[in-house]
Amino acid sequence: MKNKEVSKRTAKAILAVLSGDYKLDGLVLKPTRKRLRRQKKEQRAILDKAVKAVILSTIESVNQAAKDGNLLDQKNQVVKTAYFSVKPAYGSIGFLTYIQKAEIKATRDDVLRVLSQMVMNDELEKVGLKGGQEIPVEEANNFQIRYRSIRYAKPSSGEMVAFEENK
């Protein structure tokens, strides 16, 4: 049997098909669903990392403001615990605003996915908030769900103190 020589371009096309990343559609190479899913997963991981970085910096700055006694609510009262949500809502700080300021093209679903992952990793705590009062998450509807940092300021004789672990 004789060996056949092929061009570099043909060899690359053959290797691409054999790797499973591309398929032949007539004489055209098209990406497979496997390759498209992998690319989408990689892009989502990059987006999630950027969104998480903005979330963590926002939490850090808000926690510092609460520690310094500079975090006020709508009634100009010092806030003991900062609550966060995906979008700005009454009594909570919306992450989506900060993410858009950082010029990251993320949707509400992207932010919610990252927040849910952070809750699962015990980086954030999910709470229900109704009328400014905390309620169990099981009793809260979707509009009453808020997040707070695991580390938050607790009042001690009317003044803000160092952050303590909330477990």
N, C-alpha and C positions, 0 to 999 in steps of 0.2 A: 504494500500500500504506500502510495506516495504522499509526502507531506505537502499540504497546500499553504501558501502564504496568503495572509489577509492584511489589509491596511490597518493602521493604528485605529482609525475611526471605526472600522468594522469590529475590531477586537474589543474596543471599549463598549460598543453596543452589545456585543455578545456577553461580556462580563456583567453589564448592567442588567440584562435579562436573567442571567444565571443567579445573580444576587437576590432576585425577587423584588427589587425596587422598581423595576420597569417591566412592561409587557409590550409585545409587538401587536400593533393594530394595523395590519397590512404591512406597510413599510415604515410606519411611524412608531417611535417609542413613546409610550404613555406611562406616567407614574401609576403604580398600583395603589390600591386603597391602604395597604400596609404602610407604604412610604408616606402617603398623605396624612395618615393618622399619627405617624411618628413625628412628622414635621409640625403638625398642629399641637401635639403634646409638648414638644420642645419650645414652641412659641408661647404656649400657655405658662410653662415653667418660668420663662424669662419675664413675662408680664406679672406673674404672681410674686416673683422676687422683688420687682420694682414697686408693686403695690404694697407689699409687706414692709419694705424699707420706709415708705412714706407714712404708713400707719404707725410704725414704731417711733419714728421721729416726732410725729404729732402727739402720741401718747406721752413721750418723754417731755416735750415742751409744756403740755398741759399739766402733767404731774408736777413739774417744777413750778409752774404758776400757782398751783394749788398749795404746794409746800410753802411758797413765799407769801401766801394769802392774797394773791392777785387775781384769783379766779372767781368771778362773780356771775350770778345767775341774772335772769331778766329783771328781778326786783332789787338788784344791786346788793344782794346778800352774799357773803362769802360761802363758796361751795365746799362742802366736806368731801364729796366724792364726785369725780367727773364721770359722766356717762357719755358713751359714744354710740353712734348709729351709722348706717350706711349713708343716708342723706340727712341734712340738718333737720332736726325736729325739736319740739318744745322740750327743754331740759336736757338736751344732748347735743354733742358736737358731731357734725357730719364729716365722715372721712372723704367722701366723694369730692367735696370742695377742695380739700388739700391735694388730692390726687390730680384734679384738673389743673390746679395751680402749678403742679410739678410737670405739667404737659405730658402726662401719661394717658394714653387713650384706653381707658378702662371703663367698663360699664358697671351698672349696679350689680349685675350678676357676678362679675369678676371680683368686686370688692367683697360681696357676700361669701363667695367661695373661699377667699383668703381668710376672712373673719371666722368662718366655720372651722377651717383648718387650724387656726390659732386657738380656738376654743378646745378642739380635740387635743391639741398639744399642751394644754393648760397654760397658755400664754395670756389668754383673756378669759373673763368670766361673763357668762350670759345671764342677764337678769331681766325681770319684768318691771316696768315702771308705769304706774297708773296714778295720775294726779300728783306726781312728785314723790310718791311713796313706792318703795320696793314691794313687789308681790312675787310669789313663786312663778317660775317660768311656765309651769304647767297651766297656770290660770291666766296667763297673758296671751293676748292675740298677737298676730304678726306686727301690728302697728305699735305695740307696747314693748317689744323686745329691744333691749339696749345691751351694750357691752361696757365693761369696765375693766380697767387694768387689775391684774392680780395684786399689784402693789398700789395702794391708794392711801390718801391722807385720812387719818381719823382725828376727830376733835378731842381735845383734852383741856378741860376747864376753859372753853371758849376760844382757844387758840389752836392753830394748826401745828401738828407735830411731825416728826420724821415718819416716813412711810413704813408701814408694817405689812407683813405678809397676810393676805386674806385667804384662808383655806377653809 
